[in-house]
Amino acid sequence: MPWRLKNREGADLMPLPDHHFLCARQPGFAAWWQGFLKDILDRYPDLDGMDFAEPAAVWKGKLACQCDICRKEIGAGLLRAMLRQLGLTPRDLE
């Protein structure tokens, strides 16, 4: 599935056995997530709060998604700025 986190070789990145994490940068994932939230809000109109708790992020050791979109953004410096805020560098992800 193209929405799954990928390693450098393009295979699924599975930081935990039998768990597939999704890449929030993938357009298909964003469309699915928006539909998922709409379904919840439509089904539970009186809902007054939700805890999202980083639904697609995985930071286990030095693992990070290496899909084409993430690699492009890393090269563009977008991720570098985020890493600096966390006190990390791109080498920390190697």
C-alpha positions, 0 to 999 in steps of 0.5 A: 500500500503506498500510504505506508511508511517506507524504508530506504529500499522502498519496502514497508517500514514496520517499527513494530511487528504486525503494525503498519504505520501510515505516512501523513504526507501521502495525498491518499492518506490525507483524503482517507483521514478527512473522510474518516473524521467526517464519518465520525462527526456525522455519526456522533453529532454531539461529540465534543472532543477527540484525542488525535495523539499523532495518528501517523507519526512514528519516532522509534529510535532513528526510524523515519519514513523514506517514501518519495514525498518525505525524501523530497521534503527532507531535501527541500529543508522542510523536515530539517526545520522540524528536526532543529526544533526537536534538537535533532539533525538529519544524521540522527535519522540514519 
